[in-house]
Amino acid sequence: MTENLPSTPPPSTTSPAPAPPASTSLPSLPSLPVDERRATVILLAMALSTFLFVTVESLPSGLLTLMAPDLGRSTSEIGLLVTGYALVVLITTVPMAHWARRIPRRWVLSACAGVAAVATLWAALAPSYEQLLVARLVTATAQALFWVAVVPATTGLFRPVVRGKVMARLALGNSLAPVLGVPAGTWLGEHTSWRWTFAAVAALSLVVTFVVLALFPTLTPAEGGASRSPHPSARRFGFQMVTTGLVLTGAFGVITFVTQYFIEVTGFVQADMPRLLLLQGVAGVVGAIVVGRFLDSRPVAVLLVALVVLTVALLTLWAFGENAAVAVSALALFGFSFSCVPPALSHRVMLVAPGTTNMGVAVSSSMFNVGIAAGSGLGAALVAAVDVRVVPLASAAVVVLALLVALAEERFSPRLPGAH
């Protein structure tokens, strides 16, 4: 009987059993795989990487007159370096997302930054136009995969309640590239050589590579805190893709021909354009900062208000394009409102993507590029058939369609919990 006594301790040894409930809270930790300070450093590195990718994509536009004679090519052929880059991003985004769907984001993002560093250095050293073109296309492929991975992977390092703000901070890289990256790269090219500009971008991309390797946690996409949307909805996602295509079409009709519009309609000269485009870019940076304050709490209202303000800016530019002061104000308002749109759309994708957020972002990225190409094409057709004056009006009409689709999404879809 005394040997049965040891059977009595189990109640006391099992008395710590309440501990498992405390440990059951641990499965929530994958959404916060690193501490906030480390996550912030990673966010800064990813914002720098977005800045570098957007900068290197557009650099030939600022270096046309330097690259063409050095390579023995026309400026239009140098311009094709930008067109080909965009097409590769459009075509490869979804296939690359599918191919890398199970690879830990640490390896994906470091590989993207590393390939970009090597390919951009290759571009800097390229002895011929053909090699430069191939190097650019390799960089574009890395960018296609980077866009797919960076948003879910980076936002997954932060608490859900601040992920909209994180997305807006990532978007700062996009906003700063046209107003800082391309002008700085053009300045460096003019004072040294266009090749040194590409080499500088390659060096910074290498820094990002090491930061990602050192700090990013080794998690598969499925383990990331933002790998699945909290409110998956194929209906909402479909509405959002249509909205994305329309608003990018409307915006890029004007973006593509803004220089021609301000010279031919408003009366500025070519020498005025850098200052005007800088104003537009600075307003865009302000917009990207402001939108981060409201995106988490009011994701619906942010998008709708941005589309309304964007429409007002375009209509003002069309109606008062000959008045310099009003036209410049409209340009600044356009830059401010449009910069709010990409993070708002990306945040909505992360909320409602019906499958993995990686594939949702991939499809959204493709729609962005479809809209960019369609907007440029629409503007070109209007300029050729009518006049550049009508481009803002046509763009406003397309943005109004985007606004109507966004309103229809709210009318015919269940309300997003906590969204306003």
NUGUKOL-909450 format. One record per residue (C-alpha): residue in one letter; x, y, z. Coordinates in steps of 0.25 Angstrom, whole numbers, plus 5000, padded with zeros to 4 digits. Layout:
REM NUGUKOL-909450
aXYZ ...
END
This chain:
REM NUGUKOL-909450
m500050005000 t501250095003 e501650074989 n500350134984 l500650264992 p501550314981 s500250314972 t499750434981 p500850534976 p500250534962 p499250634966 s500350724972 t501250704960 t500050734951 s499750854959 p500650934949 a499750884938 p499151024937 a500551064931 p500151004917 p499051104916 a500051214917 s500951144907 t499751124898 s499851274895 l501251254889 p500651214875 s500351354873 l501851394873 p502051354859 s501351484855 l502451554863 p503751474859 v504651584863 d504651704873 e504151834869 r505551904868 r506051794859 a504851794851 t504951954849 v506451934844 i505951824834 l504751924830 l505852034827 a506651934819 m505451894811 a505052034808 l506452064803 s506351944794 t504951994788 f505652124786 l506852064779 f505951974770 v505052094766 t506252184764 v507052084755 e505752054747 s505652194743 l507152234743 p507252224727 s506152334726 g507052434734 l508352384727 l507852374713 t508852484707 l510052424714 m509752274711 a509352294696 p510752344691 d511552254700 l510852134695 g510652184681 r509152174681 s508052274679 t507252324691 s506052244687 e506852114688 i507252154702 g505852184705 l505552044702 l506352004714 v505252054722 t504151994714 g504751854714 y504951864729 a503551894731 l503051784722 v503951674729 v503351714743 l501951704737 i502151564731 t503051504742 t502351544755 v501251444756 p502151324751 m503251364760 a502351374772 h501851234769 w503251184768 a503751244781 r502451214789 r503151124799 i504551184800 p504751264813 r504651414811 r506051434817 w506651364805 v505751424795 l505951564799 s507451554800 a507551484787 c506751594780 a507651704786 g508851624783 v508451594768 a508151734767 a509451774772 v510251684763 a509351714750 t509451864753 l510951854754 w510951774741 a510151894735 a511151994740 l512251914733 a511551864721 p512351894708 s511151884699 y509751924698 e509351774697 q510051734710 l509451854717 l508051814712 v508251674718 a508751724731 r507551814732 l506551694729 v507251614740 t507051734750 a505551744746 t505351594749 a505951614762 q505051734764 a503851654760 l504051554771 f504451664781 w503151734780 v502351604783 a503151564795 v503451704802 v502151744806 p501651614813 a503051584819 t503251724825 t501851754830 g501851614836 l502951664846 f502051764852 r500751764860 p499451754851 v498951894856 v500151964850 r500351894837 g499652004829 k500752104835 v501852004831 m501351994817 a501352144816 r502752144821 l503152044810 a502452134800 l503352254804 g504452184796 n503552184783 s503252334786 l504652374788 a505252304776 p504752404766 v505052534774 l506352484780 g506852364774 v506752394759 p507252544761 a508352504769 g508752394760 t508652484748 w509552584755 l510552484759 g510552434744 e510752574739 h511952604748 t512652464746 s512052364737 w510652294736 r511452164739 w511752224753 t510352244756 f509952094753 a511152054762 a510752134773 v509352074773 a510051934772 a510851964785 l509552014793 s508851884788 l509951804793 v509851874807 v508351834807 t508751684804 f509651674816 v508551744825 v507551644821 l508451524823 a508851574836 l507451614842 f506351554835 p505751434842 t505751294834 l504351274833 t503551204821 p502451294815 a501351214822 e502051244836 g502051394834 g501051474842 a500451534829 s500451414820 r498951404820 s497951514820 p497051534832 h495751554823 p495951474810 s494951504800 a495051474785 r493951574782 r494651694789 f495951654783 g495351654769 f494751794771 q496051844776 m496851784764 v495851864755 t496051984763 t497551974763 g497551964748 l496652084746 v497352174755 l498752144750 t498252164736 g497652304739 a498852344747 f499952304737 g499252374726 v499652504732 i500952454738 t501452414725 f501152554718 v501252644729 t502452714724 q501852734710 y500552784717 f501252894725 i502052944714 e501052944703 v499752984711 t500253054724 g501453124717 f502653074725 v503953044718 q504852914719 a505752984729 d504552994739 m504152854739 p505152794749 r504652894759 l503152854756 l503452714756 l504152724770 l502952794775 q502052684771 g503052584777 v503152654790 a501652664791 g501652514789 v502552494800 v501652574809 g500452494805 a501152364807 i501552404821 v500152454824 v499452334819 g500152244829 r499452314840 f498052274836 l498252144828 d498152044839 s496852114845 r496152154833 p496652074821 v495352094813 a495252244815 v496652264812 l496552204798 l495152274795 v495652414799 a496952394791 l496152364779 v495252484781 v496452574783 l497152514771 t495952544762 v495852684767 a497352714764 l497252654750 l495952734747 t496652864752 l497852834744 w496952824731 a496052944734 f497153034739 g498352984732 e498653124725 n498753184739 a500153154744 a499853174759 v498653084759 a499252984750 v500452974759 s499552954771 a498752844764 l500052774761 a500452774776 l499052724780 f499252614769 g500552574775 f499952574789 s498752494786 f499352394776 s500452354786 c499352314796 v498752214786 p499852104785 p499952084800 a498452084801 l498251984790 s499351894795 h498851894810 r497451854804 v498051744797 m498751694810 l497351704817 v496551624807 a497451534797 p496651404796 g497951314795 t499251344801 t499651494802 n500851464793 m500051424781 g499051544784 v500251644784 a500751574771 v499451594764 s499251734769 s500651764764 s500351714750 m499051804750 f499951924754 n500851904742 v499651884733 g499052014738 i500352084735 a500452034721 a498952064718 g499152204724 s500352234715 g499652174703 l498352254706 g499152384707 a499952354695 a498652324687 l497952454692 v499252544689 a499252484675 a497852484672 v497352614679 d498252694688 v499052684701 r498052784707 v496952664708 v497852574715 p497552614729 l496052614726 a496152474721 s496952434733 a495952494742 a494852414735 v495652284737 v495952314752 v494452344754 l494152204749 a495152144759 l494452224770 l493052164765 v493652024766 a494252044780 l492852094784 a492251974778 e493151884786 e492651944799 r491251934794 f491251794789 s492251734799 p492151694814 r492751804823 l494151794827 p494251774842 g494851904848 a494951974835 h494352114832 
END
